[in-house]
Amino acid sequence: MSQAAVQYISDEKGSATGVIVPIKLWREIESEKETAYLLRSKAMKKRLLEARNRKEGIPFEEVGEKLGTGY
């Protein structure tokens, strides 16, 4: 996403007081913040790395059935 997509809000003196960020960029920022937060914990870092490297899993539909959501 280009910097041009970010809009700055200024006060009457021309000082930047805020920004308007496209939602796609905002979600990327939030995702990065959440990952950084989780990686601060040694236990969570270990869990995330194990999950990323996991080769097995169960189908999404089976998860829905187990949770009773009907997906």
N, C-alpha and C positions, 0 to 999 in steps of 0.2 A: 504494500500500500504506500502510495507516495505521500510525502510531507504536505503536498498541496491540499490533500483531503482534510487535514486538520485545520480548524478555524480558531483563531484567537479572539478573545473578548478583551476589550480594553476599557479603562475608565476614561473620564473626560480629560485627563492629563496624558493619555496615550500609554499608560502603564498596563501591561498585560495582567489581567485579573482572573482569567480562566480560559478554558479551551472547549471546543466542541469536537468530539472524536467520533468518526464513523463506528457503528456498532461492531462491524467485523474486526476492526483494529482493537476496539475495547475488549472484545472477547479474547483476542490473542494475548493482550496484556494481562487480563485476569487469569488466563490459563497459565501463563508463565509465572505469575506471582504465586498461584496455588502450588505449582510444581516446586518452586523454590522453597516455599514454606514447608512442604512435605519432606523435601530432601534435607532439611536441617536436622531432622530426627534420624538417628542411625537405624532405628527399628523400621521406620517407614521407608527409608532409602533401601534397606534390604528387601522389604516386601515388594516395593515397586520394581526393583531389578529382577526379583524372582518372577513376578507376574509378567514382565516384559519378555523374559526368556522362556516362559512356559510354552510347551509345545502341545499340551493337551487342553481340552476344555469340554464344555457341554453346549449343545445348541441353544440359541436364544429362546426358541419356543419352549424347550424343556425348563429353562429358568423361569419363564412366565408361568408355566403350569405349577412349578414348585412354590412360586410366590402367590399363586392364585389370582394373577392379574389377567389371564386369558390372552396373552400376547401370542 
